[in-house]
Structures are given as C-alpha cells and as structure tokens.
C-alpha cells in the first residue's frame, strides 16, 4: 500500500461537498472507472511483489481521462498513451459486456488470454472497443492518429468501406514531456497543414499534463505557451482533477472537432501519483511538500467531492473505494500465474512472413498490359505496375513528396495523378514521419497506402514509424489490427552527376532487423513490376508491411554489356514473384555470385567474362531466399557475395551467416562497399563497390 491509498478514507472524511452539473448516475459510473484504474495500479504492484506482475507504470493521478472517454462515442477510434487506464475502463463501460479491469491485469501478468496482445506486452487496446494498441513512449503514435483522422473522409470520398463512422472523432492522448518530441510536433504540424488546406482532420489531441517526465520538470505554463496560440488549432484547457470540469470541457472540445472536422488540442491538468513506475523513488528528486501537494489534488478526491455534493455520505464514497479494491484484488488473484507464452514460435507468431498461397490467390487475374508490350526500363515498369495496382484496388492511394503533379524526381509516378485523380495520388508536406504516419492511419482505416520516401537517406529520421509502429501493430494485437503498407524508397548508390550521401545511400541495416518487415529489392524491370504486385497483394491480403527498395541508378538504364544492346529492358511480366524467391542466371558449375540491386548488372558482366559462373539475384532481402541460396551455393561449392552496402552491418553478413547456419561447407568470400558515407562526385568511386573489385575477388576464389 502507499500513502495515497492508506490516507484515502481520512482525506475523504475531511472533504467539503462540491456541486456538479452532470447527472449523478454518470458521475457514479465514471467514479467506478476511476476506482478500477487506481486499484488496478495497486494490484499491479502487488502482483509484482508476488512474482506474477511485470508492468507497474500506472495511471494514478490521471483518472480524469475517464471524462474524455465519456465525452466521446464508443465508436470513435482511440490511440492512447500508457496512463489511460480510466479512459480504457470508461470506454469498456460503454460496451457493458466488456471486463476492462481483467484486460488490464491480464496485460500486467503477460497472460496469453489477454485479449489484444496475448501476453506480448501491456498495452491499452481492444478491437471491439475501437482502441488501437500503442507503445506511446515518445508520442510515436501521433503520426498514425493524424493518418486515421485524414483517412476517415478520404475513405468515404473514395467509396471505400471503413471501420470508422463518417462523423467519427479520432482521439489520441500523450504526456506533457512527449509533447516536446519531434514526433509529436511533426504530427500536429501535419494535421494543421492539412486542415489549413480544407482537408477534414477530425483529431482531438489530449495532452495529459502532470508537469513532469520521469524526473524532468515541464515548465509551468509551457504547454499553453507552445500550443495555446497556434493558428488553426483550437485550444481547450481543463482541470483533470475535477471530473465535472473535465466532462464539460471535453464535451465542448469533442463537439467542436466533430462538427468542424478540424483538430483541437485539450490540455488536461493532471498529477502523477505513486511515481513514474513501481521502481521509481520520487523522493530522490521531489520534495515531501511537492508530493503532498499532488496527493491532495488526487482526482479521486475531486470526484468524491462531487458525490458528496450529490448527497452521498463520506462512508458511501469510501465503501465504493473498498468494494472496488475487493473486486480488483479478486481478479488479480485469479490471473496471477496464468499461462504465459512458452516458445519463441508462439511469441513471434504474429510476425510470420506472408503465406505465399494466400498472396498468390489475392493477385489480380492477370499482370499483362495487352495494350503496351514494348520493352520497359525499370522506371517505366514500376510506373505501369503502380497504375495496375491503383486500377485493381480502389482503396489504394499513392502519396509522398513530389509524386503528384511532378510525377516524382525521376518520373516514376508520372501521369498517375492525371489518370487516377488527386484524391488517390497526391503530394504531401516534406516530413517523412508524417508520410509514414499517414500511411499507418490509412492502413487501419480500410485504405491501401502506397507511400514514397524520396531518398533512402530521408527515411532515417522517421524509421521508428516502421519499427515502433508499423511492424509492431500485428505483434501487439495478434493481427486484430493491421496496417497494410507498400513503402517505396529510392535508394542505393552509383548515381552519376547528382550525389553525395543524401542521394547515394546504401545503409539498409536499419530495415533488415525489423521483425516481420518484408524488404523487396528488384533490379530488373520485369522483376520490379511483378514484385510490386506481390507486395500490394500481401499488404491487402495479410496486412503486410513491405519496403520496396528501388535502385536509382537503374531507373533509366537500357543496356547491360554494350551501348545499344537494350539488354536491361524487359517486357511487362505475366506472373508474380513469390516473396522470398531468388532468380538465377546461368548454370555454371565453378562459381556462384550472390548479389542484389546494383550488384546484379555488375555481376552479370563479370560472369560473362568468367566461364562456368552462375549469378543468383536475391531479389528479397527479408525474408532472404534461403532455399535458393543454399541450392545455388551447393551447385558450385564456391560463393562470392557481391554486396553494394557497407562492410559493417551490410547484407553480406546475413548471407554468409545463413550459409553457415545451413551447414554449407564450401568456400565463401564477399566484396562490399566501404564503411563510409558516399562523397560527392568522382570520389564516390573510392568507397562504392566496383566491377573490377568483383572480378578480382571472383578470379581469386576460382583459383584457390
């Protein structure tokens, strides 16, 4: 027990009644949610002391957010932060058959029967409550919330079924410390940017301001200073320790957003009771007077005042508190020791790669464009495949920087906006976090997002939207929520006349270690078109998040060996390429070159000069085509991995490790680019892998 709990009855008896403008039945219902949240926090600490609990970041002091839930409809999508216990329980009350307290404690104990994450993490989420699970540690869920708000009207405009009502309000909550993070400021800016242009953006941003982030204080008045005078952002302020005031202000804010389809910011003043988490010793950085002042602002005491004003006696209020303790502790004892996930396979089950059979069945009936049969460049093939995907799937939308009117920096999306309209192919603001957040919101709203990141180097400032949000959603929801996405990224090196490390980036290690992420890396035009169809089908059928890496230097290439041979052109494909399948060139028995991306044309030219050499184009970097890799390596007994990414953290490390793990005993070597950023101009040739380096290594391996 804590002092907040031990002194509760004494403090209630000392309270003076306060009037309330809301019905007493509603007040009692929300008090019940607040009590449930408080006692769930206490039970979590008891469970930890018994060796059965694994999460003690609580909601104590933030229970005023129950009033936010009451001001909204149960069908309004909610993306909540980790102090939203009372909101979650109030939302569960709106669905009378849902046991929200059990949900929370099942999450605390990592029980497999927990309804959303199945014991993988403690999150607030439930599909039938329209609560989308979030980690929410640094406001990383705000870009998705912005994307959901954008997608409500866009889905309706396109006639696409959506899980959200047409007049829904999207609510997202976060702390005052997180409000300073670039992810939060970027998402809010993107929402205002859209609203400024008249695009519907029904987003209610709830900042639960307790004045401290772990031990770092938020300056008094900072949230209002930062957001209270923001043009285009309606600002509301409520005392979260006063449920009556919270209900009034939250209702006004929600009504504004619902009627005007514009964003609003609600600062909810809260206190943080019992520390950041169970392991947090607040006395190390807060004075006794500060802690006592917060305890006297306990929102449960604020609601108790209202109940006293409505005619309840102090003992009635205390009895409700103790009855809820008995109820919650009874549930805690029931869930203590329930089975947890017991194998790696069980833990990672939601992250499995797409089923090839399901994806194959989900593809359009044909991939052939019978009106245009001429050979294509890589750029043209991707353009045509995007057009086919947009034509095949009415829910598909393509967006990014410069992809609309301009048609992309390299012309890859040229003509798509004219063909499919600005509602389906459109430019975004220049913020990669917001582009990915828009895609994440669209994916959970019935749309099929095809976002583009203009250069690989531009991804790195927004990569957490893939790692922390996109890839984790199926993990945290056991697939109940999916965010299908086909993310196109122009990348790799070898551009001529326009370079430097921001336009010649070969760093993809940051992608390859994201569980469940499919990474396509086509080199040839026919592969690119077919693989794009496969990725779109996987996203649509199984909610897969696919990254499609496009080699800039190959976009407009026509020739392979000599000028004018047109051997890098290809016809539009007639079949898709299964995820995780490579492509072999030649049947030589002396050497296997394993490569991808720009390494393919270089390796094919080297192989033409070295008889009895075969080349395996991986095509997929996750999952790697392991069966193809082992088969082609075994066929020659000598493997040279040609990897244009860096020596440290590059793709070749994984390839060689996969061969060793599979028991391959033949000879192996690798050539890579240097551990360096790519410089401007001709100096790039000093650090990027060269054809001569490949040939020298190949000859050495053959002659061993």
N, C-alpha and C positions, 0 to 999 in steps of 0.2 A: 504494500500500500504506500501511497505518497501523501504528503500534506494536503494536496489538492483534494484527495479522496477522504482522508481522515477528518478534515475540518469542514466537510461539506454540510453536514447536518447543523453544526454550530453556526455556520455562516448563514444558512437559510433562516434559522430562527431569529437572526439579527436583521433580516431584510425588512424594508418598507415596501408595501404594495405599490405597484405602478399600473396605470391604465393601459388598455390595449384596444386598438381599433379593429382588430381582426377577430373572427369567431373563435370562441373558446375551444370548440371541437378541433379546429385546425391547429390551435396553439398546443393542445394536448398531443395531437398526432405528431407534430414536429418536435415537441419535447421528448417524445418517445424515441424518435430517430436520433436526437442529440444524446440521450442517455445511452442508447445502444452503441453509438460510436465511442463514447467515453469508456464504457465498460469493456468494449472490445479492445481498446488500448490497454486497459489494466489487465485484461485476460491475456493479451499477447505477452506481457511481461511475466505473468505467472507461468504461462506455457514455456517461455524461455528458461525460467528458473527450474522447471521440471525436465528440461532437455527435449521438449517437444515443439518449441516455437523458434522461428528463425527470422523474425522480422518485427522490429519494435519502433519503426518510425510511425508515430501516431498522428491523430487529428485533433488532439486535445487543445482547446482554445480556439479552434476553427469551426466549431459546431454550428456557427451562424450560417454556414453554407447550406444547411437544410432549407433555409428560407429561399435560397436561389433555386433549388430544385422545385420548391412549391410554386414559384413564380413562372415556371416553365411547364410545358406539356410533356407527358411521358414519352412522346414520340420525337421530341427534339434531340438530335444527336449530341452527346456529351463526351468531351475529351478532357479528362480530369487529372489533376496532379495528386500527389501521394497523401495530401492531408484532406481528402474529400470524403471521409467516412460518413459524415452525417448527410451529405448530399446523396451518396450512394444509397443509404438506408431510406431516405425520404423518397428517392426515385423507386426503390423496391416497394415502399408502401403504396405508391400509385398503381402498382401491379400487385394486388393484395395477396396473391398466392406465392409470392417470392420471399424466401427467407434470406434477407440480406446479411444478417449477423452471421449465420452459418457460412455464407460465402466468404466473408472476411476472415473468419477463423480457420476455414479450410485453406485459405491462401497463406495465413501465418504459419500453419503447420506443414505446408508444402504437400498437402494430401492429393492423391491422384483424382479424388472425387470432386475437387474444386471445379466449379462449372465453366470457367473461362480458360485459365492457363493449365489446368490439370496438374498442378503441383510444380510447375516450372518457375514460377515467380509470383510474388504477392503484388497483384495489380487490382485496380478497380475497373471491372469490365464485365459486361454480360450482354450477349447479342439481343436477347428479348427485352432488355431494358434500354436499348439504344445507347449503351455506354461502351465506347470503343477503348480497349485497354491501351494504356500508355505507360512508358517508364517515367517520363516527365521530369527527369532530373535537372535539366537545364533549359526548360521550356522547348525542348526539341519537338514537342507535339503541336506547337502553334502553327508552323507552316502547313501541316496537314489540316488543322482546323480551318485555316483560311481556305485551303483547297476544297474542303467539304462545303463551306459556305458558298464558294464560287460555283460549285457543281450542281447545286440544287436547281437553280434557274437554268443552267446550261443543259442539264439532262431533260428538263421539261421542254425547252426550246427545240431540242432535237427529237423529241418524242420517245426518249429512252426511259424505260422503267427505272425508278429509283427507290431505294429503301426509305427515303425520307419524304414526308409530305411536302407539297409545293410551298406551303407557308411556314415551313419549319424554321426555327432559330437554332443555330449552332452555338453551343456554349463551351467555352474552354477556360479552365482555371489554372493559375500559376502563382508563385510566390513573388514577394517584392524583390528578393535577390535575383530571381530568374528574369525579372522584368528588365534587367540591365544587360542580359546576354544578347549577343548579336543575333541569335536565332529568333528571339522574341521581337527585337526591334525591327528585324528584317520582315518578319511575318506581318507585323502590324503595319509597317510601311506598305507592304504589298496589298494588304486589304484596303488601305486608304487610296492607294494608287488606282486600284480597280474601281472603287466607289466614286472617285473623282471623275472617272470617265462614264459614269452612269451604269456601270455593271453592278447588278444586285450582289450584295455582300452582307447577308444576314448573320453577322458574327457578334456574339456577346463575349467580350473579354473580361474575365473576372480575376482581378489581382487581389489575392488574399494577403494583406499587408500586416505582418506581425512585427515588422521593424527589425528583423534580424535574420541573417542567413548563416546557419550553424553558429559561428561566434562573431561574424562580421555585421556591424550595425548598418542599417539603412538610415541615412539622414532624415530627420523629421521633415515631413512635407515634400520629400523628393518625388514620390510617385505623382502627386498632383502637379508638381513643377514640371515633370517630364511629359505628362500625358493630359493634364487638365486643360491646356490651351491649344491642343493640337488641332489645326484646321481640319474639318471633315470628320472628327472623332468626337461624338457626343460623350461627355464625361459625367459620371454619376459617382456619388460618394455615400457610403452607408456605414453605420456602426454595427459591425458584425457581432458585437456582444449584446446587442438589443434586437431580439428577433422581430419585434413589431416594426422597428425602423428598417430592418433588412428586408422584410416582406414588402413593405411599401416601396422602397427604392428599387428593389429587384423587379417588382411587377412593372414599375414605370419604365425601367430600362428594357425589359423583355418586350413590353408593348411597343416601345419606340422602334426596336430592331425589327419586330415582326411587321409592323405597319409600313415602315420606311425602307426596309431591305437595305439598311446601312449599318455599319459597325458602330458599336458603343463600347465604352470602357467603364467598368464598375469597380471602383476601389472599395474593397470590403475590409474595414479595420478589424483586425483580429489580435489575439495574443497567442503566444506559444507557451503551453503548459507542459511540464514534465520533460523539458529539454528537446533537443533535436531528435534524439532516439534514446533507447534504453541505456546505451553505453555513454551517453553524453553527461559529463559532470558540469552543469551550468555554473556552479559556484566558482569555477576556475576563471570565469570571465564576466560574471554578472554579480552585482551586489545583492545582499539579502533584501534591501529595500526595493530594488527593481523586481525581484522575484515575487515579493509580497504584493506589490502593486499590480502585477499581472494576474496573480491569483484572485485578487479582489475584483478583477474585470472578467472573471470566468463567465463565458456566455451561458452556462447552465444556471448560474445565479441570476443572470439577466432574465432568462425565461421564467425562473422561479418567481421573480418579482411580478411578472405579468400574470402568472397563475394565481398568485396571492391577490392581485388586483381583481381577478375574475371570480373571487370567492373561495378559492382553495385555502385550506389551513396549512400552516407550515408542516405539520406531521403528514398531511396528504402528499405534499411535494416530496418529502423525504421518503415516504413509503414507496412512491413511484420509483425513486432512485434505487432503493434497496431491492425492490422486486425485479427491476431490470438487472441488477447485479446477479441475483439468483438465477435468472433466466440465462444470462450470457455465460456465467460460470458453468452452468449445467451443459450448455453447448460446448464450451471449451473442454470439459472433461470427456464429452462424447467423441470429440475429434482428436484428442490427444492420442498419439500413437497410431493413427490410421495409416494405411499403407502409403508409401512414397514411391516414386519412380525408382526402379531397381536395375535398370540396364541402360547402357549408352544408346541402344537402339530405341528404347522407349522414350528417352529424353529427346532425342533428335528426330523422332518420327514426323513431326510437322514440317521438318526442313528437307525431307526427301526430295530428290530431283523429280521432275515431271515424268509421268508414265508415258512411254513412247506410244503405246497403243491408243491411249486416250487422246494424246496430242494429234496423232495421225488421223483419227476419226473426226477431229474438230477442224481440220483444214478445209478450205473451200474445195468444191468438187474438182476444180482444175486450176493449174497455175499458168496455163498457157495464154498469152495475149495473142489471139489469132490475127489481130489487125496489124501487129507490128512484129515481124520476125527477123529483122535485121540484127546483126551482132551489136552488143552493147558494151559500153565502158562500165566500170564499177559504179560510178555516179549515176549513170542512166539506169542501171539495173535496180539500184536502191530506190530511185525516184519512182520507177514503174511499180516496184513491189509495194511501196507506200501507197501509191494510188490504188492498187488492188486491195490492200488491207482496208483502206478507207471506204472503198466501194463495197467490200464484202461485209463489213461490220459497221452498221450505222451508229454504234456507240463510240467508235474510235474518234479521237481528237488528237491532232498534232500541234505542238507548240514549242516555243523556245525563242532565243534571241535571233532576230533577222530571218526567220524561216518563212514568214508570210509574204509580204509584198516583194521583198528582195529575192526570195527563193533560196536563202542560205548563202553563206560566204562563198561556197564552192558550187552553188547552183543545184545542190542535191534535192531541194524541195521546190524547185522552180515549177510554177504552173499549178501547184496543188491548191493554193488558196483560191485561185480563179475557178478551178474545177469543182471544189467542194465547199466553198464559201468561207467567210471569215469567222463563222461560229465554230467551224471544225478545224481550221488551220489558221493559227494566229500567232502574232508576236507577243512576247512577254516583256516585262521590265528586265533589266540586266542584273539579275540576282539569282544565282544558281540555287540557293536554299529555297527560294520561293518557287522556282520552276519545279524542283523536286517535290516540294510541299503541295503544290497544285496537283501534281501527278498522284501523290498519295491520297489526297482528298477525293480526286476524281475516281480513283480505283475503288474506294469503299462506297461510292455513290452511284454505281451502275455504269460508269463510263470505262472505256479502254484507252488509257493515256499513252501517247507516243511522244514523250518529251525529247528534246535535243539539248545536250550540253555542247556548246560551240567548239570547245577545245578541251582535251583531257586535262590540261593544267588547270582549267577553271573548275573542275569537279572537286578539287581537294578542299576548297573552303566550305563545301556543302556535303562532304562524303558521309557525315553522320546521319543525314536523312536516309541514306541507303542502309547503313549499318544499324543504327539505333532505332529506326522507324520502319522502313520498308521490309527489310529481311526479318525483323523480329516479330511482326504482327501475327503471322501464322503460328509462330512459336508461342506467343503469349495468349493466343485464342484457339489453339488446336484446329486452326483452319476455319473457325466460325466466321472470322473476318479475314478478308483477302484484299490485297492491294495490287491487282494485276498492273504490270508496267513493262513497256518495251522502251528502254532508255538508250537512245542513240548518242554516241560520243565520237567525235572526230579526233583522231589521235595518232600516236607513234611519230617517228622521225622521218628524215630524208626529204623534207620539203626543200625545194630549191627557190632561191630568190625571196623567201619570206620565212624567217625562222626565229631562232632564239628559243630559250627553254619554255616560254609560254605558248609556243606554237609547234614545237617539236618535243613532245613529252612522251617518254617511254616508261613512266612509273605506273605500273598496274598492280603492284603487290598489295596496295591498299584495297583492291577489289577482290583479289583471289582468296583472301582469308575471311570473307563474309559468308557464314554458313547459309546454304540454300540458294545463293545467288548464281544464276546461270550467266555465263560470260561467253558470248559469241564473238569470234574474231575471223571474219571472212577475208579472203584476199582476192578471189576471182569473182567476176560479175555474176555468173550463174549460181555460185555458192551463196553469195550475198543475198540475192533475191529469194532463193529457197529458204535460207536460214532465217531471214526476216519473217517470212510466212510462218515458219515453225515457231519462232518466238512469240509472234502475235497469237497464234493458236494456243500455245502453252499458257500465256498470260490469261487469255479468255477462258480456257477450259479449267485451269487449275490455280489461277491466281498467282502465277509465277512472276517473279521479278527478274527480268532479263536485261543485261547490259550488252549492247551491240557496238563493238569497237570497230570503227571504220578507218582504215589506213589512208590518211590524207594524200600521201604521195602516190597512191594507186588509183585515186578517184578518176583521173582522166588518162591514165596510161592505156596505150593501144598495142604497143609492141613488146615482145619478150626478148628475142635474140638479136634481131637486126632491125634497123629503122624500116618501117613499112611492112613488117611481116604480119601485123594485126593479130598476133597470137595471144595477146592478153584481152582481146574481145571475146565475148561469148553470147550465145543465144539465151533468151529468157528460159528458165528451167521448166520442166514438165513434172517434177516431183519435189517433195520437200526433203530436207536433210535432217534426219533424226538427231535430237540433242545427244551430244557425246559421241559422235561418229566422225572419224577422220577420213581423209581422201588420199589414196596412194597413187603416185605417178611412177610408172616403170616397174620392172620386175627383176632388177639386178640382184645378184647373189653375193656381192662383195662388200657393199656398204649401204647402210640406211641413214639418210639425213632426215632428222625430225625437226620441223620448223612451223612457222605460222606468220601471218602478217606480211610485212615487207621481206621477211626472210624467205618466203616462198619463191618469188621470181629470181632472187639471187641464187638460191639453192638449185633451182631448175637449170639455170645457166651453168652452174658448176657441174651438175650431174651430166649435162650434155658433153662436158669435156672429160668426164671420168666414166669409162665403160663399166657396166655391171653395177650401177648405183641406182637405188630407188629413193624416192622422196615421199615422206609422209607429212601431209599438211594436217595439223591437229584440228584446225577449224574451231574447236571449242576448248576454251581454257578452264572452264568449270561447267560441268564435270569433264575432266580430261578423258579422251577416248582410250581408256586403259587397255581394252582388248586389242584394239588396232595397234596400239603402241607396242605391246608385247609381241604380237604376231609379226609385225614388220621388223622389229629388232631381232627376233629369233631367226628370221629368214636369212639374215646375213651374218649375224654374230658380231657385227661392228655397228656402233651407233654414234653419230655425231649430232649433237643437239645445237641447232642454229637459233640463237635467241637474241633478238634485237633489243630486249630490255636489259636492265643493268645486271652486272655480275652478282651483286648482293641483293637478295630479295626479288630476283627476277624469276621468270617462268622456268628456266632450265633447272633450277634447284629442285622444283617439284617433279619434273620429268625424270631426272636421274634417281631421285628418291623412290618414285613409283616403280621404276625398273628394278631397283634393289629389293624393294619390298615384295615384288612379284617373283623374286628368285632368279632374275636374269643374271647369267654368268659371263656374258660376252664382254667385249671391250667397249668402253664408253669414253666420250670426250665431249667437251662443249666449247662453243665460242659465243661471246656475248658483247654487248656494248660496255663501255667503261662505267665505273661508279662516278658519274659526273652529270651535272646539268648540261644540256645541249647548248653550246655557244652560238653566236650569230655568225653567219657567213660560212666561208670555206673551212673555218676551224671546226665546224661540226663533224667533218670527216675524220677528225682526230679521235673522237670519242664514240662515234657510232660504228657498229659492226660493218665491215666491208666485205665485198665479194672475194677480194684477194685473201683476206683472213680465213674465210670459209674454205677456199680451195687449198690453202696451205695446210690447214688442220685436217682436211679430208685426205689429202695425199699422205700425210704423216700417219694417220690412222690405218690407211690401207697398207702401208709399207712396214708396219710394226712386225 
